[in-house]
Amino acid sequence: MIRESEAQQAMPKGMRNTVTMPSRAWYGDIDLTLAFPDRWTVHMLPPHDAPKLKPAGIEAAFANPIGTPRIAEMAQGKRSAAIVVDDISRPTPAAELIPYVLRELHEAGVPKNEIRFVIGGGSHRPQTAEEMEKKLGAEVVANYAAKSHNFMAGDLRGLGNLPDGTPLYVDPVVADADFKMTVGGIYPHGAVGFGGGSKLILPGVSGFATMFHFHTFYPSRGQGNIERQGEIPDHRDASEAAARVLGLDVVVNGVINGRREIAGLFVGDFVEAQRAGARFAQKIYGTHIPADLRKEVDVMVVNAYPLDSDPIQTGKALWSRPYFEKAYTVVVNPAVDGICYHGLFDRIDWGRFDTQRCARAPMEDPEPRLGRRDQALIWSENYPAHDFGRKHPNDILVRHWEKVIELLAPAVPANAQVAVFPVSGVQLLAVEDR
């Protein structure tokens, strides 16, 4: 980890105006120091945040679930259990919570060889062996059955239709289990307001037809909204309807702080526990912007952390753009994963996508040229040039931070004002009253 003083000493003359923020979730979780010209004024705008939850707090969440009996009581007499866990694109440190889950299931008498893990990545790619160990823990992977959900598999279980006609197809390991639960995180999300709750069922372990209906025919709840914003059933409503049909028993939902540590834990009913967690998330992710700063800022820097492990999540760091009237936007996303795949929108299964990806010839990065203010400069070491042009046709890919400053310097005042959002992937912004 680089200390700020060491980083400052290594900066070129005139570039010792620095800020430090977290970066590379799952791939080091390092401190990243960015340097700006000395005459620029940099405003760090962090969320309210919260400290790491102590072990006693985790124990209390499992001992006092919200809206359900304790897991060990609910799982009594169950012959099998399926535990759906979010994938590496989500920053949840699930491996820290899973031992508590297993303790509850073992206490209930669920046979060890009938406890199975499913990575509920929706239409994301399957996880590698290394990613499985990061998410679940090496000991869990070595001793329990674990797999990634395949939304195009031929053995999905048809569970009929939701009340509005949406067909429901679910991963067979989950559908066939006597006891069904999820372990994931609660983060701001445009479609469902906040993640968590039923989202690891739909879209997490649902089939292509179900997800197609889900993404096509329902309105979004809106980022950071806990309850529906109108009369028409939305994405969150559809997801919860699917969980009811399936029979989701319980959720274990964490809320992380700015260092990717569990700051709050909400165990219990997939509606009640998720709502409680979302209210907590609203508080700690809340970020106040001074009213006068909106007109003054020339450059806004949004750090995609803790959703910066893959290129697809880049858009979630850009929710702050409408808050500034004249600012150029810079996105920091190392995208260490380097794979830009979302099966539903790419309309192709992972196997064929990966074959095509590996066969394509290397592509040179386009020469970065700053044009309009509505073009985002996306600084990423690993975002593939092929995919960048397809996902961000109007934006600018930059490989080195020095190039970002070189492009911006002629376009902004010599005494430019900069707003930095250190964990923009989860921050919820509000303008302060005058």
Secondary structure, DSSP 8 states (H G I E B T S, - for coil): ---HHHHHHTS-TT--EEEEEEE-TTTT-EEEEEEE-TTSEEEE----------HHHHHHHHHS-BSS--HHHHTTT-S-EEEEE--TTS---GGGTHHHHHHHHHHHT--GGGEEEEE--TTS----HHHHHHHH-HHHHHHSEEEE--TT-TT-EEEEE-TTS-EEEE-HHHHH-SEEEEEEE--EETTTEE--GGGGTTTTTB-HHHHHHHHHHS----TT--S-SSSS--HHHHHHHHHHHHT--EEEEEEE-TTS-EEEEEEE-TTHHHHHHHHHHHHHHEEEE-TTHHHH-SEEEEE-TTS-SSGGGGGGGGTTGGG-SS-EEEEE---TT-----HHHHTS-HHHHHHHHHHS------------TTSEEEE-SS--HHHHHHH-TTSEEES-HHHHHHHHGGGS-TT-EEEEETTTTT-EEEE---
